[in-house]
């Protein structure tokens, strides 16, 4: 799991979470740290694109106002539609 600096607190709960390395004050990042940050960003952008596409259906983008026990079913249908759309391209 990758994330940005907003996920710093997850490290103690999720052992497989990674955050980008911040630039130290009055210093620069090393080439390996820059490379690692770029790899994490490339992973994260794919996930963010999926989140954006799911929010278009407004099940995650807004308050869910229907029956709670149907939420999982509807979310799975939306995920299936998105996966089907991916298979077409």
Secondary structure by P-SEA (a helix, b strand, c coil): ccccccccccccccccbbbbbcccccccccaaaaaaaaaaaaaaaaaaaaaaaaaccccccccccccccaaaaaaaaaaaaaaaaaaac
